[in-house]
Amino acid sequence: MKTKAYQNVLNHRATAYGIGHAKACAKETFGFTPTTKAIWKSTRHKDLGKKICAFLWMLLHSGYKIGEYWEKIPGFESRTTCTHCNTSESMEHILMDCQAPGQKEVWELTKRLWEKTGVTWKGIEFGNILSCSLADYQDTKGKRKPEVSRLFRILLPNMETKMRKIESRLNLDCLLTSKKFSTGKISKEMIKKTWGKLVMNKDQFFETLEDTGVLRRTENIDTESHTMHLKGASV
């Protein structure tokens, strides 16, 4: 990620905070404390697109030019403060606490989508975004639920980069069921398990195209009105 020179000027104190926060939230949410190496490796998870990988890497490093970054730059000191909340600007504030229109609605929609999986929504902290790729959900008997963990990895970072990303990811998942892919191919069953509980009609949502082996979506996500054609999940 980035050049070696850029990595050398990153705030290592902020990076240590990001890693610590990710570990704490993984422990609280999934019941285990990941190693630092595991956290960095998770930012390159196969379920994540390149832009999301870069997004998580930058979050862990506090690498975005916001907040404290502008304190010592003459003429730009005002950029250290959130204009909506009149408090110190940071990515954690932007993603979790800012009162600007849209933030609250995004997380409310995320909650409604997640509740369709039948897994309890425990709320979201900044550390959950940082550690989202380490998701490891299990049922009451300790059996892993890979489709639920996969949905968590997809939903969290994509919801914060707007709903249209969710539709794009769904399109990509459908394409990755094609027999044309020798690597990176995803089974039809996994796609159905990942997305099936979110849609109005599970049987009609995906349609197999016999000639290509690709799953085709039969319903869309209306990102403009923030209404998803899901079971009871309209915002």
C-alpha positions in Angstrom: 0.0 0.0 0.0 1.4 3.4 -1.1 5.1 4.0 -1.5 7.8 3.1 1.1 8.5 6.9 1.6 4.8 7.4 2.4 4.7 4.6 4.9 7.7 6.1 6.7 6.0 9.4 7.4 2.8 7.8 8.8 2.0 8.4 12.5 3.0 5.2 14.2 1.3 6.2 17.4 -2.0 6.5 15.5 -1.3 3.1 13.8 -0.8 1.4 17.2 -4.2 2.9 18.3 -5.9 1.5 15.2 -4.4 -1.9 15.7 -5.4 -1.9 19.3 -8.9 -0.8 18.6 -9.3 -3.5 16.0 -8.1 -6.2 18.4 -10.4 -5.1 21.2 -13.5 -5.1 18.9 -12.6 -8.5 17.4 -12.3 -9.9 20.9 -15.7 -8.4 22.0 -17.5 -9.3 18.8 -16.0 -12.6 17.7 -14.5 -13.9 21.0 -10.8 -13.9 20.0 -7.9 -11.5 19.9 -6.2 -11.5 16.5 -2.5 -11.0 16.1 -1.2 -7.8 14.5 -0.1 -9.8 11.5 -3.6 -11.2 11.1 -5.1 -7.8 11.1 -2.8 -6.5 8.4 -3.4 -9.7 6.4 -7.2 -9.2 6.7 -7.0 -5.9 4.8 -6.2 -8.0 1.8 -9.0 -10.5 2.2 -10.3 -12.0 -1.0 -13.9 -10.8 -0.2 -12.8 -7.2 -0.4 -12.3 -5.1 -3.5 -9.0 -3.2 -4.0 -10.5 0.2 -3.1 -11.9 -1.3 0.2 -8.6 -2.9 1.0 -6.9 0.5 0.5 -9.6 2.2 2.6 -9.1 -0.2 5.6 -5.3 0.1 5.3 -5.6 3.9 5.5 -8.0 3.7 8.4 -5.7 1.5 10.4 -2.8 4.0 9.8 -5.0 7.1 10.3 -3.5 8.1 6.9 -6.2 10.4 5.7 -5.4 14.1 5.6 -7.9 15.3 8.1 -8.1 16.7 11.6 -4.7 17.0 13.3 -2.9 16.8 10.0 -3.9 20.5 9.3 -3.0 21.9 12.8 0.5 23.1 11.8 -0.3 24.2 8.2 -0.7 28.0 8.2 -4.1 29.1 6.8 -5.7 25.6 7.1 -6.1 25.3 10.8 -9.9 25.5 10.5 -9.8 22.1 8.8 -9.0 20.4 12.1 -12.6 20.8 13.2 -15.8 19.3 11.9 -18.0 22.1 10.7 -21.2 20.2 11.5 -20.4 19.2 15.1 -17.7 21.8 16.0 -15.5 19.0 17.4 -12.1 17.5 16.3 -12.3 15.9 12.9 -11.2 12.3 12.5 -12.2 9.3 10.4 -13.7 7.8 13.5 -15.8 10.9 14.0 -16.8 11.0 10.3 -17.9 7.3 10.2 -19.4 6.9 13.6 -20.4 10.1 15.3 -20.8 13.0 12.9 -24.3 14.6 12.8 -24.1 15.5 9.1 -27.1 14.2 7.1 -26.7 10.6 5.9 -24.5 9.0 8.5 -27.2 8.0 10.9 -29.4 6.7 8.0 -26.6 4.6 6.6 -26.1 2.7 9.9 -29.8 2.3 10.4 -30.1 0.7 7.0 -27.1 -1.5 7.8 -28.8 -2.6 11.0 -32.1 -3.5 9.2 -30.2 -5.5 6.6 -28.2 -7.3 9.1 -31.3 -8.3 11.2 -32.5 -10.3 8.2 -29.7 -12.8 8.8 -31.2 -13.7 12.2 -27.9 -12.8 14.0 -28.2 -10.3 16.8 -27.1 -6.8 15.9 -24.8 -5.6 18.7 -24.2 -2.1 17.3 -21.2 -0.9 15.4 -18.0 0.7 16.7 -15.1 2.1 14.7 -13.0 -1.0 15.6 -15.6 -3.2 14.0 -14.9 -1.5 10.6 -11.2 -1.9 11.2 -11.5 -5.6 12.0 -14.5 -6.5 9.7 -12.4 -8.9 7.6 -11.7 -11.0 10.6 -15.5 -11.8 11.0 -16.0 -15.3 12.3 -19.7 -15.9 13.2 -20.8 -19.2 14.7 -24.1 -20.7 15.7 -25.0 -21.7 19.3 -23.3 -25.0 18.8 -20.1 -23.5 17.7 -20.5 -24.3 14.0 -19.1 -21.6 11.7 -21.4 -19.6 9.5 -19.2 -18.5 6.6 -22.0 -16.9 4.6 -22.9 -14.6 7.6 -19.2 -13.7 8.1 -18.8 -13.0 4.5 -21.9 -10.7 4.5 -20.4 -8.8 7.4 -17.1 -8.2 5.6 -19.0 -6.9 2.6 -21.6 -4.8 4.3 -19.6 -2.8 6.8 -16.9 -1.1 4.6 -19.2 -0.8 1.6 -22.1 0.8 3.5 -19.7 3.6 4.5 -18.7 4.2 0.9 -22.4 4.4 -0.2 -25.2 2.0 -1.0 -24.3 1.9 -4.7 -21.2 -0.1 -3.7 -23.5 -2.9 -2.3 -25.2 -3.2 -5.7 -21.9 -3.3 -7.5 -20.6 -6.0 -5.1 -23.8 -8.0 -5.7 -23.2 -7.7 -9.5 -19.6 -8.9 -9.0 -20.6 -11.9 -6.9 -23.0 -12.9 -9.7 -20.3 -12.7 -12.3 -17.8 -14.7 -10.2 -20.1 -17.8 -10.4 -19.1 -18.1 -14.1 -17.3 -21.2 -15.2 -14.9 -18.9 -17.1 -13.1 -18.1 -13.8 -10.5 -20.6 -12.7 -9.4 -18.6 -9.8 -11.6 -16.4 -7.6 -14.7 -18.3 -8.6 -17.5 -18.3 -6.0 -20.0 -21.1 -5.7 -23.7 -20.4 -6.4 -24.6 -21.8 -3.0 -22.4 -19.4 -1.2 -23.9 -16.4 -3.1 -27.4 -17.6 -2.3 -26.5 -18.0 1.4 -24.8 -14.6 1.5 -27.6 -12.6 -0.1 -30.6 -14.8 0.1 -32.0 -13.7 3.4 -31.9 -10.0 2.4 -34.3 -10.2 -0.6 -38.0 -10.3 -0.9 -38.2 -13.7 -2.7 -35.3 -16.0 -2.2 -36.4 -18.4 -4.9 -36.8 -15.7 -7.6 -33.9 -13.5 -6.6 -31.3 -15.5 -8.5 -31.9 -17.2 -11.8 -29.4 -19.6 -13.2 -28.4 -19.0 -16.8 -27.8 -22.5 -18.1 -25.6 -21.5 -21.0 -23.1 -19.6 -19.0 -23.6 -20.8 -15.4 -23.8 -17.3 -14.2 -26.4 -16.2 -11.6 -28.5 -13.3 -12.7 -30.2 -11.0 -10.3 -33.9 -10.7 -10.9 -34.4 -7.7 -8.5 -32.5 -4.5 -8.0 -31.4 -2.2 -5.2 -32.8 1.3 -5.5 -29.9 3.3 -4.3 -31.3 6.7 -5.3 -34.3 6.5 -2.8 -32.3 4.5 -0.3 -35.0 1.8 -0.6 -33.8 -1.8 -1.0 -36.2 -4.4 -2.4 -35.7 -6.5 0.7 -38.0 -8.0 3.3 -39.3 -5.1 5.4 -36.0 -3.1 4.9 -37.2 0.2 3.5 -35.6 3.5 4.6 
